[in-house]
Amino acid sequence: MTPSPSNLRPSNPTPGATGTPAPPLINPGTNRFPAPLTGPAFGSYSAADVLWLLKDLGDAELEAPAAQRERDIQSGRANYAETLPVEYVPSPEYQQLFAEALERSSRRVAVAVGIVSELVHAARAGQPVLVSLARAGTPIGILMKRWTERMHGTDVPHLTMSIVRGVGLDQTALRYVAATYDPDRIVFVDGWTGKGAIARELTAALALFADTDGTVFGDDLAVLADPGHCVSIFGTRDDYLIPSACLNSTVSGLVSRTVFNRELIGAGDFHGAKFYAGLRDDDVSAVFLDAVCAHFDDETVRAEVAEGVREAAAETRAGERAPTWSGWHAVERISADYGIDNVNLVKPGVGETTRVLLRRVPWKILVRPGAREDIAHVLLLAEQRGVPIEEVDDLAYSCVGLINPLVTSAAADR
C-alpha cells in the first residue's frame, strides 16, 4: 500500500520500542563466525541501533600522513584501506559549521530518510534487514531503522559491514548475513552516491558471492541521496550537504573508516576498524541522529514523505528512476579536461568533496557558482588547507573535489 499522510504515523510512540516482532533468524546459532561488535564497548552507538560486522583493531598503528598514503595509493603500492588517515579533533570553526548545517538541513534529511525507508519497506515486503556500508552508510541505516520501527511498529535488524573499492564486500560478513537472515530481506544501505563506484563494486561483489557461495542477494543499493543517478532507491537526487558528511568519526559513532590489511585481517575475520574512545568529548553522533529524528512526528514531514513515495511510484512506472550513470560520465569528462586520466581521483558531490578535504591530498575544488551558500563547510575547509577554488558554470554537482595526482606531472603542469 502506498503510504499517505494519514497512515505515516508512529505505530509506537515510545522511542526505541517496537510492536510486531520480526520473523525469526534462519540460523541464530552461527557460532562459526566472529561475534558482531556493539556499543558501548565498540563505538558510541547503542547495540539497539547497530551491530558492527567488524574486527576491533584496538591500538594497531594504522594512521599515516596524508601525503604518504596518497603516494602509496596512487602508485599501487597499497590499497587505500590498508592504512588510516590521521583522525583529528574538528576545529571550533568546523564544529560550528556542522551545527549550522544540521539546523539548516535536519528536516530535509528527515524527509529523505522517510522516503527511502518507505521504498525499502515496500521493496522487502515489510520485513527489511538493513545492511549498511560502513561508515558513511551507518548513521543513515540507523535513521532508516528508527523511521521504519516508529512508523510500522516492526523490529528492523540493522548491521553494518565493510566494502572496499578494489577488494569488494567483506566475504566473511556476507557469509554471516547469509547464514543469519533470509537473503530476500536484505537491502544494502549507503549515505550517498558520487560517481557510482561503490554501487558498481557492490554489484560485482554480490555476483561473485553468488558464484562462490551460491547465495543471491539483491544489489539494489538504497541511499539517502543519489546525485550521481546510480541507483533506483533513494530519498532525493539533490546534491546538498548531509551533516554526517561534515565530520569523520565524531559523527559516525567514533569509528574509523574500515580497514582491510592482510597483516591484521585473517581468512575468517571480518574487515577491521578502530574505535576512537578518546574523542568522546567531541562526539556528536547522537546529536545528528536526534536532530533528524525530532522531525519524524511532524505532520508536514510525513505528508512530504507520502507525496515523495507517490512520486517515486509514478517515476518508476515511467522508467524515470532507472540509473543513467550521468554522474560517472560527468566524472570521465572532468578527468579528461583536467589531465588527470584517473576517475578515482575525481570525487563528485558534497559528501565526496568533503572527504577529499578531510582525508586525502586535494589539488583543487570545482564549485557550481549558485551552490556556494550550501557548501560553506567545503569553502572553509579549502581555505584552511590552502586549496584553490574554481567556479564551473555547467558543473553537474554542487562541487567536485580533485585529488592531487602526485604520481603524475598533471598537477605541476597546470
N, C-alpha and C positions, 0 to 999 in steps of 0.2 A: 504494500500500500504506500502510495506517495504521501509523505508527511505533509500536514497542513499546520497553520499556526495553532489551531486548537489542540492537535494531538502531539505537538512538540512541547510537552510539559513534563516536568520532573515526575517520574514514576515513583521516586523515592526521595522525599525532601531532605533526608538525613545524609550529609556528605559522607561518601565512603561506604554507605550501606547499599545493599542490592537486594532485590526481591527474588526473582526466579533463578534458581541455581543453574549453572552451566552444565551441559552434558558431561558425563564422566570422562576422564582421560582414557585413552586407548590402553596405555600401559604405565600406570603410575609408579611401578616399581623398577624404573630404569636405572638400576644401580651400576650399570656398566659405563656410565658417563660421569664426568666430574659434576659435583653439585653446583647449581647456579649460585651466584653471589647475590647478596641482598644488603640493603642498608639496615642499620647504620654502620655495620662492620665494613661495608664497601659502598661508598657513595653516600650522598646525603638524601637521596630519595628513600621513601619507605618501602618495605617489602611488599606492601599492598599495591604500590604503584608500578613496580617493575622488577623482574628477575633478570639479572645480568648473566648472559651466557658468555662469560669471560673468565680468564685466569688472572688472579691478582698478582701483579708483578712487583708489588711491595716496594722495596728500596733499590731495585735494579737501576743502575745509572744509564739511562737511555737518552737523556736530554743532550742535544748538541747545538752549537751555534748555527744560526740560520744559513749563513754563507757556506759553511762546511757541508750541511745537509743538502743544500741546493746543488752544490758541485757533485756530490756523490750520487744524487738522484739523476741529474741531467746526464752525467757521464755513463750511467748504467752500472756503476759500482755497487749501488744499493737501491732497494725499493724504499719509497718514502715511508713505509710502515715499519721499517726496521729500527728506526730511532724516533725520538720525540722532539718537538721544538721546546725551547725553554718556556716554562709556564710562569708568566709574570702577573703580579698583582695589578689590576687595572688602575690607571691613574685616576685621581679625583675628577678630572675633566671628563674622562671617558665613562666613569660611573654615572656622572650627571647626565651625559648623553643617553645612556641606557635608560635611566629613569624617565627622561623626557620622551624617548621613543616608546617606552611602554605605556605611558599615559596617553600618547597620541594614537597608538595603534592597537592597544589591547582589545578593544571592541571589534575592530576589523579582523584581528586574528581569531577572535571567538566565533565570528560568523563563518570564516573559512573552516575552522575546526568542526563546526556543526555540519556544514555541507559535506565535507569529505567523510565525516563519521557516519552520516546518514547513508551516503552512497555505499560505503563499505558494509554497513549493517545490512542493506538490501542485497548487495552482491554476494554476501556469505549467508544468506537465508536466516538472518537474525542471530547467528551464532559465530561471530568472528573471533579469531585468535589473532591478536596483533603482534607482529614480529618486526620491531623497529630496527633500523640500521644505525648502530652507534657511530658517532654520538649525536649528530645533528637530528637524527630521527627520534631519539629517546624522549626528549620533552614533548614532542608532537604526539608520540604514541601514548604518553601519559594523559595528555589533554583529550585525545580521542577516546581513551578508556573511560575517563571521567564523564565525558559528554554522554557516551552511549549508556553507561550504567545509570546515569541520572535520568535520562530521557526514556529508557526502555526497561529499567529495573532488572537487568540481567548481568550476571558476572561476565566480565570480559578479560580473559587472560592477556597479559602483556609481557613479552620477553624482548630483550634487545640483544643483538648479535653483531659480529663484525663482518664487514665487506671491505676488501682491499683491491683497488684498481691494479690489474696485472696479476692478481692472485685469485680473486673471486670471493665467494662466500665461505665462511668458516665451515668446513665439511663436518667436523665433529658436532658443531652446534646444529647444523641441519639434520644430522642423524638423531640428535636428541629431540628436536622438534618432531621429526617424522615418527619416532618411537613413542611420543607422548600425546600427540594430538592427531585428529583426523586431518590429513593434508588438505582436504577440500575446505576446511575452515580457515586456513592460514591466509593472511594478507600481509605483505611486506610494506613497511611504512618508512618514509624519509621526510625530511623537513621541506626540501625544495629541489627543483631541478636547475642545473646550469645549462650546459650544452647537451646533457643526457648520457654522460659517460657511465654513471652508476646504474642507470636504467638498462643500458646495454650490458654492463657487467653482470647485473642480476639475471637477465635472460640467459646469458651464456652459462652462468654458474648453475642455474636450475636445470638447463638442458643437459649439462654434464652430469649432474647428480641423478637425473632420470636414467641416464645411460649406465652409470656405475652402480647405483643403489636401487634402481627400479621404482623409486617414489617420484610421483609427478606433483609439483606444486604449481599453482598459477603464478605467472610472472607479472600480473597487473599491479605494478607498484602504485601505492597511494601516497600522495604528497599534499602538504598544505598549499604550496604554490608551485605552479608549473609554467614559468615564463619561457622555458625552452621548448614548449609544446612537444614534450617527450612521452607523456603518459595520458591515460584517459580518465583516471580517477584523481580528482584534485579539488581543492576548495576554491582556488582562484588561479588565474593566469597573470595577474598583475605582478609586476616586479617591484615590490616595496620592501621596506625593512621589517623583517620578523625579528623582534627584540632578542630572541635566543641566539641569533647570529652575531649579536653585538660583542659578546664576550667569549671566552674559552670555557674552561672547566667550571668557573664560578657561576655559570648559568646552565650547566649541564651535569648537575649532581656531583660536582667536584671530581669528575672522572676524566682522564686524558682521552685523546683520540686513541683508536685501537692500534695494537702492535702485533705484527707478525714477524718475529725474529726467531729463526730456527735454533739459535743457541739457547733460547728460553722457552720455546713452544715445542713440546714433544708431539709425537704422532697422535696420541689420544687426548691431547689438551685442547681446550678452547683457545682461540686467539686471546691476547692479553691486553691489559690496560693498567694504569696506575690510579690510585685514589689519593688525591691531594688533601689529606685531612688538615694539613697546616693552613689551608686557606679558608677554614670555616668562618672566620670573622668577616670575610668578603663574599660569602656565598649568597647569591640572590636567586638560586634555583627555585625555591618555594615562592619567592616574591613574584617571579614571572608566572608560574602556574596559577597562583591565587588571583593575580590581576586579571588573567584571561577568564578563569572560571567564574569570577564575580559577575560576568555578563551572561552566564548561561540561563539565568532565570528572567532575563529581560524579555518582555513580550515582543518588542520590536526586533530584537536579535533573532528570536525564534521565528518570527514572521519572515525575516530576510532569509533565514536558513531554508524555510519551507519553499519560498519562491526560488531560491537558488537550486534546490533539488528538482523542482518542476522544470526550470530552465535546462538543467542537466539532462533530464529525460528527453526533452524536445531536441536538444542538441545531439544527443546520442542517436535518436531516430533519424535525424538529418545527416548524420555522419560528421558533424562538426567537432566532435570531441576526439576524433581519431588523431593520434600523434602525426605531426607533419615534419618533425625534426628541423623546424625552421631555425631553432637556436644553434643546432650543430652546423648547419650551412652558413649561418652568420659568423660563427667562430672560424670556420675554414677561410672565409673571406678576410677576416681580420688578421689571421695568422699569415696569410699571403701578403696582405697590404703592408704589414709591419716587418716583413722579412724574418719572421720567427720560424716558420715552417715546422711547427710542432704545436698541434692543437692543445696538448696537455699544459702548455704554458699560457694559454688564454683562458681566463676564468670569468665567465659572464654572469651578470646578475649581482644584486646587492649582497646576498649571502656569500657567494664565492669571492667577490671582490674584498669583502671584509676578511675572509680567511687569508687571502694573499697578503694583506697588510699586517695581519697578526702573526702569520706563521711562515711566510715564505720571504723571498728577496724580491720585492716589487721593482719593476722598471718604470712603468707609468700607469696612470689610471685614466681610462676613457670615460667621459661623462656626457649624457644627453643633457643639453642646456636646461630644459624645463624641469629636470628632476633634482636640481641642487637642494631644494628645501627638504626633500625626503631622504637625502643621503648625507645629512650633516655629519654623521659619525665617520663616514668614509672620507669626507673632506678633512676632518680633524686629524684622523689617523695619517692621511697622506701628508698633511702639513707637519705633523710631529716627526715623520720619518724622512722628510725632505723629498717626497716622491712627486714628480710633476703631474699636473692635471691637464688633460687635453679634451676640449669640447668637440663632440662629433654630432652634427645635427641629425643624421638619419640612423643613429645607433638603435639597434633592436632591443636593447636593455637599458635600464636606468643608468647602469655603469658597468664597466668591464675592467678587470684587473689583469695587467700583463706582467708575468713573472720575468725577471731579468734572465735572458738566455746566456748564462755565464760561460757555457762551454762553446759558444759560437761567437762570432765577431759582430753579430747583428746589433747588439746594444751599443757597442763602441762606434759603429759606423753611422748611427743616426743622430 
